[in-house]
């Protein structure tokens, strides 16, 4: 509940501080954050395929937002809010995994 509320607040704040497009692209960093958190929390292995996908995702987000061609107009607060939305969304997934392992039903978690 807390991570979903944090995600929602950060996402709306990111839209206000940047644009809908940049906020949405930064939200798509959530799967990479889930992968990195799974390595730390669930002791999953980092494989070459995962590293390649991580690199491709981050490069894709950079290209879409204009980071690499110098056209990115993003304030530090906009960047933090955008990354916060991705982190909140990723934590929602991680907490759901913990809850499933503790025996909660999927409907309860949702």
C-alpha positions in Angstrom: 0.0 0.0 0.0 2.8 2.4 0.9 4.8 1.6 -2.2 1.7 2.1 -4.4 0.9 5.4 -2.8 4.6 6.5 -3.2 4.5 5.4 -6.9 1.3 7.3 -7.6 2.5 10.5 -5.8 5.8 10.5 -7.6 4.3 9.7 -11.0 1.8 12.7 -10.7 4.6 14.9 -9.4 6.9 13.8 -12.3 4.1 14.6 -14.9 3.8 18.1 -13.3 7.6 18.7 -13.3 8.5 17.2 -16.7 6.1 15.9 -19.3 3.9 12.8 -19.6 6.3 11.3 -22.0 9.4 11.6 -19.9 7.5 10.5 -16.7 6.2 7.4 -18.6 9.6 6.5 -20.0 11.2 6.8 -16.5 8.5 4.6 -15.1 9.7 1.9 -17.5 12.9 1.7 -15.5 10.9 -0.3 -12.9 11.6 -3.7 -14.5 15.3 -3.0 -14.4 15.0 -2.0 -10.7 13.1 -5.1 -10.0 15.9 -7.1 -11.6 18.5 -5.4 -9.5 16.6 -5.7 -6.3 15.9 -9.4 -7.0 19.7 -9.9 -7.3 20.2 -8.4 -3.8 17.1 -9.6 -2.0 16.4 -13.0 -3.6 20.0 -13.8 -4.4 19.3 -14.3 -8.1 22.2 -14.5 -10.4 23.3 -11.7 -12.7 23.8 -13.3 -16.1 25.1 -11.8 -19.3 21.6 -11.7 -20.8 20.3 -9.8 -17.8 23.2 -7.3 -18.0 22.6 -6.9 -21.7 18.9 -6.2 -21.2 19.7 -3.8 -18.4 22.1 -1.9 -20.6 19.7 -1.9 -23.5 16.8 -0.6 -21.3 18.9 2.2 -19.9 20.2 3.2 -23.3 16.6 3.1 -24.8 15.3 5.3 -22.0 18.2 7.7 -22.6 17.5 7.8 -26.4 13.8 8.3 -26.0 14.1 11.1 -23.4 16.8 13.0 -25.4 19.6 12.4 -22.9 22.2 11.5 -25.5 21.6 14.3 -28.0 21.6 17.0 -25.4 17.9 17.9 -25.8 16.8 16.7 -22.4 15.2 19.4 -20.4 14.8 17.8 -17.0 15.1 19.5 -13.6 16.7 17.6 -10.7 13.4 17.4 -9.0 11.7 16.1 -12.1 14.4 13.4 -12.4 14.0 12.4 -8.8 10.2 12.3 -9.0 10.4 10.2 -12.2 12.9 7.8 -10.7 10.8 7.7 -7.5 7.8 6.5 -9.5 9.9 3.7 -11.0 11.2 2.7 -7.6 7.8 2.8 -6.0 6.4 0.6 -8.8 9.3 -1.8 -8.5 8.9 -2.0 -4.7 5.2 -2.9 -5.2 6.3 -5.9 -7.2 9.0 -6.9 -4.7 6.7 -6.6 -1.7 4.1 -8.7 -3.6 6.7 -11.4 -4.0 7.5 -11.3 -0.3 3.8 -11.5 0.5 3.3 -14.5 -1.8 6.2 -16.3 -0.2 4.6 -15.7 3.3 1.4 -17.4 2.2 -0.9 -14.5 1.4 -3.4 -15.0 -1.4 -2.8 -13.0 -4.7 -6.2 -11.3 -4.3 -5.2 -10.0 -0.8 -1.9 -8.6 -2.2 -3.7 -6.9 -5.1 
